[in-house]
Amino acid sequence: MDKRPLVIFSVILILFPTFYLGVASAQVTEVSDPSLANKIMSDFSTPIIRPGQEGYLEFNLTNPYEFDIDEVVLTAEIYGYADLDEEKDIIEIDDPPIFQFTGETSRRLRREVISSEITIPQRFTISTSSDTEEGVYFLRFQMEFSYSEDDNESLMRSKGYFSDSEWENATKRPGRTDEPYYSGSINITKLDVNGILPDSSFTVKTPIPRWPQYLLGGFAAFFGILAVMLYMQEEYNSFPWLEDILDHWSGKFNQFRRRLKHRLRKR
C-alpha cells in the first residue's frame, strides 16, 4: 500500500492550522503594528500663544496601511494644564484655551475615507482670552476608524486618556515579551485600544520683551569697540580725535564733581 498520500495529507493537516492562524494573526494585528500606528500622526508644530491671541496646532494625518481606512473620526482635546507650581485639570481653568472651530476645549474631525499611504496636513486654530492662565496646556487624541480590508472597527488613543495606574499596569513587562497583544512596549489589550497615538502640548505666555537684550547687546558692542580704539590710540596714536573728546568730557565731569562737592559742603 502506498503511504505517500497519507503522509502528505498528515503534513497538510499539521501545517494548515499554523498557516491559517499566522494569516489571521497578521490581519488582526496589522492595525496595531506600532511601526505603522506610530506614523498616523506626525510632524507636530505647536504654538506659543500670547494671552488674548490665537495660534495654530499643525500636524500630518497619515494612513500608513496597505488599504483604505473609512469613517475616520479624530478627536483632539485640551485636557490639562501645568506651570512651575501646580498641575490642573482643564475644568479647573476659568478661561481655558479653546478650538476656534468649535468654541470648546475639544474638536472632532471627520473624514469618509483616507486612502492608503496618503498624508493630509491638518491645522487647528486655538484661541485664548486675555484672562487665560499662562502655562503649558496638554492635548490628547482619539481616533476611530474602520479598516477596509477586514472591516474591523478600530480605536486608538493617546496617553492622556489613561490614568497613571492604567498606564503603569499596561507597561509592566511580563516574563515573555512576544505576546501579540503588545504594541511596542505597551499592552494595548489592557488599555482596550488597537494602538497608541502621541500626546501633544502648547504654551500660553506673554513673550519677554526683546528690547533689553538689544540694548545690552548694543552697549556691549559699543564699549568693546571703544576699548579697542583706546588701545590703538595709546599704542599707535591712531585716533587723536578720540583723545581730544575724552579729555573734553573728562574736564566736564571733573568740573561737575567739584561743584557737587562744594554744594554738599554748604549743607
Secondary structure by P-SEA (a helix, b strand, c coil): ccaaaaaaaaaaaaaaaaaaaaaaaaaaacccccccccccccbbbbbbccccccccbbbbbbccccccccbbbbbbbbcccccccccccccccccccccccccccbbbbbbccccccbbbbbbbbbbbcccccbbbbbbbbbbbbbcccccbbbbbbccccccaaaaaaaacccccccccccccccccccccccbbbbbccccccccccaaaaaaaaaaaaaaaaaaaaaaaaaaccccaaaaaaaaaaaaaaaaaaaaaaaaaaac
